[in-house]
Amino acid sequence: MNLSIPAKRPRIKQKAQALDQRSITVCPIRAASDRRLTGMELRALLILCSYTNKAGVAWVSLERIGKDLSVSRPRAGHLVKRLGELGYMRVIHKGFKGYCADSRQVIFKPGMSADDAAAIAGELAPYQLDQQQREADQMRADHDKQQARQQAKRIAANKRKGNAQAVAVSGLGDMPSDLVDLQLVTQQVFAGVDADILALAIEAAGPGATDSQIEAAIDSLLR
């Protein structure tokens, strides 16, 4: 395979930075009369509040805060930490360095959680959306497992009662005996069970396992 190297390097287009559309900031009213706050700390609070959503949650980086305040990142980190010590902010979700910043909740009303604030405001932070999606995926997976477990039990019960239909096995030819057994069990007794789960259950139950033993193995895998 021949590879050709272009004579000129392709020009990389940098994505234009979005314009800063902030025009107002909303912060806790008690900060206006709090003599514990220095002027710089009050400015840091105003900047932090300018990045919050309707629920009072911000996921702005310390670099961005420092740039807005014309200070270094360590200085911005110190100011934000001080706001937490004074009860104006708390970290509600740790970010990942180089990927996303910490999510911080500005405390407008002491005692109100970020989830309660989001429920009232009707706006979720990115980490809350991710958490919501993970919970929905887990609930869906649990439901599917429960459905498969119940279906396997129903099929096994019908088999024990003699209600299972006979399955034609013609055309299997010279297939190995273990594959023939798997085909029979899949079609005759556990037709509603995922083939991969059934294969693992048969392997776990061991050679010559009964339907009840295979059913028990399926239950164990689906727990």
N, C-alpha and C positions, 0 to 999 in steps of 0.2 A: 504494500500500500504506500503510495507516494504522497507525501505531505508537502504542500506549498506554503512558503512563508511570505506574507504580504510585504511588499516593498516599503510601505509606510505603516507606521503604527496607527491603528484606528483611534480616532479622537473619542475620549470618554467624556460624555456629557454629564455634568453634575446636576443633580436634581435641585431645582430652585427651592430655597427655604421658604416655608409658608410665612405669610405676613402675620405679624403680631396684631391680633384683632381685639386685644384687651382694651377696654376703655374705663372700666370701673373696678373697684374691689370692695367686697363686703366682709367686714371682720367683726368679732365679738365687741359689743358696745362697752363692755367693762374694761377693755384695753385703753380706752380714752382717759380713764381716771386712775389707772393702775400705776402708782408711783414706783413700783418695782421695776417696770420696764424702762430700759434706757432708750434713747432716741433711735439707736441703731437696731435694737431688738424690735421696737415698734415698726420700723421700716421693714424689717424682715418678715414680720407678721403680715403686714399689708401686702407684700410681694407674694408670700405664700398663699394668702387668701385669694389673690387675683387668679390663681391657677385652679381653684377648687371647682368641682361640679356643683350641681344643685344640692347635693347631700353633704357638701362641705369636705369632700375628699379630693386630695391633690396627689398626683404621681409625677411631680416635676423633679428634676435632678438638682442636686446641690450645685453643680456647675452652672445651671441656668439661673438659680437664685443668686449665686455669687456674681454672675455677669450682670444681672439686673441691679445689684447693689454696688457694683464696681469694687468687689472684694474677692479674695481668693476662695477656692473651694473649701479649704480647712476652716477659714473664717466663717463662711456661710454655714458649714456644718456645726460650728460652735454656737452660732446664733439660733439655729433651728433646734439644737439640743436644749438650749436655754429656754426656748418657748415651751418645750415639753416639760421641763422642770417647773415652769410657772403655771402649768395647767392649760395652756392654749392649744396644744397639739399632742397627738400621740400617733406612733407608728402602728398601723393595723395590718400591714402585710409587707414582709421583707422582699426587696427586689433582688436582682441578680446583677452583679458588677459587669458593666459593659453591655447589658441587655435591657434592663428596665430598672427604674428607680424605685425606692420604697414608696408605698402608698401611705399617706398621712392624713389623718382626720383632724380638721380644725374643730376645736371643742366650743361650739356656740352655747350648748346647754349641757352642763355637767351631768353625767349619768346616762346620756343618750348614746347608744351604740351606733356604729357605722351602718349596720344592717337596718336598724330602726330608722335612721336618717334617710337611708336609700329608699325604704318602703314609703316614707312620707313624701319624699321628693320625686319618687318615680324614676330615678336615674341611678344606674349602677356603674361602679368603677370597673376598669378592665379585669382586675383580679377577681372581682365578684362575678363577672360574666363567665370567666373561665371556671370558677368554682361551681357556678350554676350548671354549666355544660357538663362538667365531670360528674356531678350528682345525678343529672338526667341520664347520662350514659350508664352509670352504675345501676340506677333503678331499672333501666331497660335491660341490662345484662342479667340482673337478678330475676326480673320477670321472665325472661326467656329461659333461664335455668329452671325456674319453678314450673313453667309450662312443660318443658321437656321431661322433668321428673314426674309430673302428674300423668303425662301421656304415656311414659314408659310403664308406670304402675298400672294404668288402665289396660294397656295391651297385654301385660303379663297376667293380669287378673282374668282377662278374656281367654288367654291361652290355657290357664289352669282350669277354667270352667268348660273347656272344650269348644269354645266359640271361634277359635282362630280358623281362618280359612286355609285349606291346603294350597300349597304353592308348587307349581310345576317347575321342575329343575332340569328339564330337557335343554340341551344346548350348552350345558356346562363343559362338555367335552372332557379333555384331559387336564382340567384345572386341578391344582394341588388340593388335597383333602381339606387343609385348613382354610383355604379360600372358599371352597364349597360350603364348609360349615358356616363361615362368616356370611356368605350369600344367603343361606337358608335362614339363619337367625335374623338377619337384617330384614328380609322380606316377610317372614312368617310371624315373628314375635315382636321385634323392636323396630317396626317400619317407621315410626315417628321420631326415632332417636338419630342424632347426627352421626354419620358414618365414622368420623374420626373418634368421637367419644365412644361409640360402640366397639371399635377396634381396640381402643385402650382398655375398655372394660373386659373384653374377652381375654386379652393378654394378661390383665391383672388377675382374673378369675382362675386362669390356668387351664391346661388341657382337660377335656372331659367335664367342664363345668356345667352345672345345671342352669336352667333359666333363672331360678331364684338366686343363684350365686352371681350370675351376670347382672341381674337386676340390682343386687346389693352393691356390686362394683360400680354400676352407673350412678347409684345414689351417692356413693362415696366420692366419685369424680365431680359431681355437680354441686356438692356442698361448698 
